Amino acid sequence: MANNRGPLSLKDYNTAPFIVGTMRMGHWGRNMNASEIEKFIEGCISMDLIDFDHADIYGSYTTEADFGTVLKKRPDLRTQIRITTKCGIKIVSDKRPDHKIKSYDLNKDHIKRSVENSLLAFRTDHIDNLLLHRPDILFDPYEIAQAFTELKKEGKVKYFGVSNFSVSQFELLQQIFPLCTHQVEISLLHREAFENGILDQCQKWGVTPSAWSPLGGGALLKSSSEDHNITEVQKIVNSLCQKYDAQPDQILLAWLRKHPAGIIPVLGTSKLSRIKNAIESLNINLSHEEWYLLWQVATGTEIA
Ligand SMILES: NC(=O)c1ccc[n+]([C@@H]2O[C@H](COP(=O)([O-])OP(=O)(O)OC[C@H]3O[C@@H](n4cnc5c(N)ncnc54)[C@H](OP(=O)(O)O)[C@@H]3O)[C@@H](O)[C@H]2O)c1
């Protein structure tokens, strides 16, 4: 049972095969009401998916609070799930009147204030995993490490990670503070992490990579794509669907999961039927050649 899990260690933090994304749940997407969110959380828990990926900015600083409304009513759900949230991007919003322009901020004060805001919004006393959403070009790794150390000591955050960092930025911080994840965009549409060293670095440090927009934000599944490469990818995906008696999203997820770094897709759907599909995709083991077939058609160039 998900709620009987023991204390987390850095090594086993990311044991679930998928993380459930929340970006499209609220004002930036489906506008789910409290009862829909409650049913969705319950459904995910029943499938043993207990990690929910948030960011302070989702829904223009409203989605954490939408989720928190449910947790306030159902505190039993809080004990069965783990909350990831992110900070470091400042967007212009009437919820943050002091933000004059969009910017990135990884100063200690901003990190700590963001965590306080997230705790209030979620109506919880701790965040399980705090990610720095984007690298602030002006970041000081020692200042970040100090913020993380204080938040951990205060019991407000259990684990820490980053998102969208470069290999060198990750290394700079990892050397002074242990990170447990690096969340980057990875899909057949966005393949940079396979070649820019990020996945190698995760393997080197034993850090779990997670993939945002694993289905290309849905673009890889659109039936009438005008993008030639996407149409060609879809043809190969469809032929593999026949072979594996699978749905296209399942083939796309199986493709990500084949990489030895152990990529954990952050699912963007708010539909339980599609979450179930994702879980069933765990039975699909694409061959080496099938993986390259998809790579080749996505890049549009033959393997040299
Ligand atoms: N760290 C970062 O910088 C960052 C950036 C962006 C996102 N994220 C995180 O990553 C999560 C996932 O991102 P994403 O939403 O772009 O992921 P995604 O899974 O690639 O895309 C989700 C979209 O695809 C649609 N979709 C899913 N399955 C489908 C199917 N079988 N047929 C047609 N459409 C389908 C969904 O619609 P339905 O809802 O109708 O299923 C939804 O609109 C976010 O929720 C967020 O937590 C992080």
PDBQT file of the ligand as one rigid body, heavy atoms in Angstrom, charges set to zero:
ROOT
HETATM    1  N1  LIG A 401       9.841  21.551 -15.159  1.00  0.00    +0.000 N 
HETATM    2  C1  LIG A 401       9.290  22.233 -16.127  1.00  0.00    +0.000 C 
HETATM    3  O1  LIG A 401       9.831  23.233 -16.619  1.00  0.00    +0.000 OA
HETATM    4  C2  LIG A 401       7.961  21.777 -16.669  1.00  0.00    +0.000 A 
HETATM    5  C3  LIG A 401       7.439  22.351 -17.841  1.00  0.00    +0.000 A 
HETATM    6  C4  LIG A 401       6.217  21.887 -18.312  1.00  0.00    +0.000 A 
HETATM    7  C5  LIG A 401       5.546  20.876 -17.630  1.00  0.00    +0.000 A 
HETATM    8  N2  LIG A 401       6.081  20.355 -16.477  1.00  0.00    +0.000 N 
HETATM    9  C6  LIG A 401       5.400  19.258 -15.749  1.00  0.00    +0.000 C 
HETATM   10  O2  LIG A 401       5.226  18.179 -16.637  1.00  0.00    +0.000 OA
HETATM   11  C7  LIG A 401       3.869  17.768 -16.631  1.00  0.00    +0.000 C 
HETATM   12  C8  LIG A 401       3.536  17.153 -17.956  1.00  0.00    +0.000 C 
HETATM   13  O3  LIG A 401       3.685  18.102 -19.003  1.00  0.00    +0.000 OA
HETATM   14  P1  LIG A 401       2.650  18.073 -20.212  1.00  0.00    +0.000 P 
HETATM   15  O4  LIG A 401       1.294  18.315 -19.705  1.00  0.00    +0.000 OA
HETATM   16  O5  LIG A 401       3.172  18.960 -21.271  1.00  0.00    +0.000 OA
HETATM   17  O6  LIG A 401       2.799  16.511 -20.613  1.00  0.00    +0.000 OA
HETATM   18  P2  LIG A 401       2.319  15.587 -21.796  1.00  0.00    +0.000 P 
HETATM   19  O7  LIG A 401       1.864  14.319 -21.148  1.00  0.00    +0.000 OA
HETATM   20  O8  LIG A 401       3.377  15.514 -22.834  1.00  0.00    +0.000 OA
HETATM   21  O9  LIG A 401       1.066  16.322 -22.452  1.00  0.00    +0.000 OA
HETATM   22  C9  LIG A 401      -0.184  16.341 -21.845  1.00  0.00    +0.000 C 
HETATM   23  C10 LIG A 401      -1.198  16.749 -22.875  1.00  0.00    +0.000 C 
HETATM   24  O10 LIG A 401      -1.325  15.684 -23.809  1.00  0.00    +0.000 OA
HETATM   25  C11 LIG A 401      -2.690  15.302 -23.869  1.00  0.00    +0.000 C 
HETATM   26  N3  LIG A 401      -2.762  13.837 -24.033  1.00  0.00    +0.000 N 
HETATM   27  C12 LIG A 401      -2.298  12.900 -23.195  1.00  0.00    +0.000 A 
HETATM   28  N4  LIG A 401      -2.561  11.662 -23.665  1.00  0.00    +0.000 NA
HETATM   29  C13 LIG A 401      -3.210  11.860 -24.829  1.00  0.00    +0.000 A 
HETATM   30  C14 LIG A 401      -3.740  10.971 -25.791  1.00  0.00    +0.000 A 
HETATM   31  N5  LIG A 401      -3.658   9.644 -25.644  1.00  0.00    +0.000 N 
HETATM   32  N6  LIG A 401      -4.331  11.496 -26.881  1.00  0.00    +0.000 NA
HETATM   33  C15 LIG A 401      -4.413  12.843 -27.055  1.00  0.00    +0.000 A 
HETATM   34  N7  LIG A 401      -3.926  13.750 -26.150  1.00  0.00    +0.000 NA
HETATM   35  C16 LIG A 401      -3.330  13.245 -25.061  1.00  0.00    +0.000 A 
HETATM   36  C17 LIG A 401      -3.304  15.700 -22.552  1.00  0.00    +0.000 C 
HETATM   37  O11 LIG A 401      -4.695  15.897 -22.695  1.00  0.00    +0.000 OA
HETATM   38  P3  LIG A 401      -5.740  15.250 -21.631  1.00  0.00    +0.000 P 
HETATM   39  O12 LIG A 401      -5.598  15.995 -20.349  1.00  0.00    +0.000 OA
HETATM   40  O13 LIG A 401      -7.040  15.469 -22.328  1.00  0.00    +0.000 OA
HETATM   41  O14 LIG A 401      -5.419  13.799 -21.488  1.00  0.00    +0.000 OA
HETATM   42  C18 LIG A 401      -2.556  16.997 -22.266  1.00  0.00    +0.000 C 
HETATM   43  O15 LIG A 401      -3.165  18.082 -22.951  1.00  0.00    +0.000 OA
HETATM   44  C19 LIG A 401       3.094  19.032 -16.243  1.00  0.00    +0.000 C 
HETATM   45  O16 LIG A 401       1.823  18.755 -15.703  1.00  0.00    +0.000 OA
HETATM   46  C20 LIG A 401       4.011  19.630 -15.214  1.00  0.00    +0.000 C 
HETATM   47  O17 LIG A 401       3.781  19.017 -13.972  1.00  0.00    +0.000 OA
HETATM   48  C21 LIG A 401       7.265  20.780 -15.992  1.00  0.00    +0.000 A 
ENDROOT
TORSDOF 0
